[in-house]
């Protein structure tokens, strides 16, 4: 269950990062609300998962999931381009996150 909560918290990290960008410097109220709620839930989930998962592993997995998903959302929304190098680096990052799960 701790891993499920950690993965969900990583997904919420991508939500709050995307909402933060959409808030236009905290000038748009709904993205600010989404940012605040998703960030709070994300950090609470991370903290709960760290009751069982070592802090270094939990934090690296949380950040990795959030980073990969944030980039992919930006690519889908055509805010970033996905070149070969960026795609390869994202694959390596996913591999590292999966590797941390395997060795934990």
Order of alpha helices (4+ residues) and beta strands (2+ residues): alpha-alpha-alpha-alpha
